[in-house]
Amino acid sequence: MNLNQIQEDIQKGEGLHREFKEANNQLPRNLFESVCAFLNTDGGIILLGVADDGTVTGVDPDAAAQMKVDLANLSNNPQKLDLPYLLFPHEFELEGKIIIAVQVPLSSQLHKTGGHIFLRSEDGDYRVEGTHQLAGLINRKLSLFTEQRTLPSVTMEQLRPELFDRARRLMRSNNSKHPWADLSNEEMLRIGGFYAEDRETGKECLTLAAVLMFGTDLAIQQAVPAYKFDCLLRRDNVERYDDRVMIYTNLMDAYDQMMEFVEKHLNDPFHLEGDMRISLRDKIFREAIANIISHREYTGGAPARLMIYRDKVVLDNPCTPHHFGKSRSTTCAPLQRIRRSASL
């Protein structure tokens, strides 16, 4: 998210993925209806300090910092947003005025605010009424996010405690006051949405997402036998491979092992930001590998693959598409080309 993108969104006007709200020195009363609607539907951006017609009205500069704190705290408060989804608002200056932008992703969970479920349409936010709308929403999310499939036979004993500790360290490294960092393992699973109600028994069960993130390797293979990341070096032997690593473990360790494969087989060019040397390899592949881990279809039979050639790196990821259209290629010499192709 940057200022150019914000200006483009304002020019496009409100729609399915954009909501403008005037706000002077406090958060709008209906803000979390829009947050809930975006989480439940298809994601989007909320701009505070912009009128419905796109006029930049701005927020009080003296109140902006507190408004961002309030928004982050309330998004993590189950009394306001159930299930919580921690949001990170950003401040921009446009036309000499301050606006606050909130990027809200599509969530795999079902969210409520004020006891009601909201969805997004081109005309704005609307409350879900009737079981047919609710059933349609649940079925859509289950078809898009198979990681929300419940696993009644999985227990806490099949999750690794040290992975919860690692998750806490990662949270604190990004935000020393992260509100989830001091939660117990059970509390972390609940607030993170790793529990869901089994539709056959009505009982609360751990989900496939919980096993993928925190499970033992055995529990992962029992839940999704086809789950695999395949890393291939194809510089000389293009038809087969020169080096290969197959990864079957939890998502955190899978990320590390894929990054190690990249570090082993690619040089590390750098650029300067001020007087700091910034690794281009790490900067590019942190994002690319995180994407194929977080956006793949875990129940499919095809592996997600990372393939290193002489002149390019290809990341091939089986997934369930949420949007349709051309995928973008990113070029960065001397790494040449990174292409992510989705098997639809």
C-alpha angles and dihedrals in degrees: 000000000000140000094268091055091048091052091049091051092051091050091052092052130214118328145128093318102027132067126177122200132180112229128168111177104340141039116276114258093236096044095110092051086066092042090052092046094052092047091051099042122031109315127253147166129280118204117200115202095035124107123228091260092053097260110148105233096164132209126263105276090217091055100041097089093050092045090056091049091048092049093050092047095047093048087058093047114096089203088065103029119023111218096026118234114187110228129195114211121203130209123225135177115226127169088353092303134105120244129178119220123200119190109206116191129208105268128213088218133077110246133197135188124193088002092298135105117228132197132193128240133167088268096053138265123340134184118248109244125186134014094269092064092044092049090050092051093048093047091049093052093046091051092049098039111039088170085079090066109124121239107201094184095056118098136183088262089070092058123083115239093205090062090059088053090050091051089053091052090051091050092051092046088058097037120009090203098044106158094222097051095087097045122114119250091259093047091049091053092050099046091043092056097246091137124072137170114261107234094214100047102022089228125132110251140175114260134228087256090062091053094046092051103037108009131115116256089252093053090050094051092047091051098043111014093182095053110125143138114212120202116192134182110206108173100121105009100046096169094055121003146272094217133008138187122185116199125202103160136102120303097255093053090040090058091051093048093050091049089050090054090052092048090050096054108028131066118239112237115183141198132205124250102185103312095333124104108225119197110235091195093056093040093053101038097043087066097038096049094042087054097053090046096049099037104042127110103246098192095054121103097231118088124231106248137205110195123185116200131174094266106020148021118228124198110194114191129183106217147152105250117232093183131029130221141073118331117228126240121217120211123197122163132249089023085053112199135001113193124183112196121187122214101222 
